[in-house]
Amino acid sequence: MDQENGNDPKEDMFELGSKLDDFGFSGVAVQDFTGMILGGAIDDEDWKEIAARLDEKRKRRVLDSAKAVARAGLVHDKEDDDASEWQLNAGDDDQPYLPATLTPKL
């Protein structure tokens, strides 16, 4: 982090804070460790901006995880489907789409 890379100092703070946040540190610990590693205290104004960006990143990660879980629930192998004739395809205009997990097993 002490190498000159031409980045904005706030960007360096965010990058380092993000890595610490990913490792499970939170709140004041991220602020203090980021300041120690970068070699100076981080004032509250800068930290509010960094903390808001970290919060947005966490929310995006949770949303992406929820999307992946939702997609995984809709994807299945027809071989695992005992009642594949009950599965309705999304392209059928006459019938609504129902994932295999919601169709009856006979």
Secondary structure in CASP SS format (residue, H / E / C, confidence):
PFRMAT SS
TARGET T0000
AUTHOR 0000-0000-0000
METHOD secondary structure of the structure
MODEL  1
M C 1.00
D C 1.00
Q C 1.00
E C 1.00
N C 1.00
G C 1.00
N C 1.00
D C 1.00
P H 1.00
K H 1.00
E H 1.00
D H 1.00
M H 1.00
F H 1.00
E H 1.00
L H 1.00
G H 1.00
S H 1.00
K H 1.00
L H 1.00
D H 1.00
D H 1.00
F C 1.00
G C 1.00
F C 1.00
S C 1.00
G C 1.00
V H 1.00
A H 1.00
V H 1.00
Q H 1.00
D H 1.00
F H 1.00
T H 1.00
G H 1.00
M H 1.00
I H 1.00
L H 1.00
G C 1.00
G C 1.00
A C 1.00
I C 1.00
D C 1.00
D H 1.00
E H 1.00
D H 1.00
W H 1.00
K H 1.00
E H 1.00
I H 1.00
A H 1.00
A H 1.00
R H 1.00
L H 1.00
D H 1.00
E H 1.00
K H 1.00
R H 1.00
K H 1.00
R H 1.00
R H 1.00
V H 1.00
L H 1.00
D H 1.00
S H 1.00
A H 1.00
K H 1.00
A H 1.00
V H 1.00
A H 1.00
R H 1.00
A H 1.00
G H 1.00
L H 1.00
V C 1.00
H C 1.00
D C 1.00
K H 1.00
E H 1.00
D H 1.00
D C 1.00
D C 1.00
A C 1.00
S H 1.00
E H 1.00
W H 1.00
Q C 1.00
L E 1.00
N C 1.00
A C 1.00
G C 1.00
D C 1.00
D C 1.00
D C 1.00
Q C 1.00
P C 1.00
Y C 1.00
L E 1.00
P C 1.00
A H 1.00
T H 1.00
L H 1.00
T C 1.00
P C 1.00
K C 1.00
L C 1.00
END
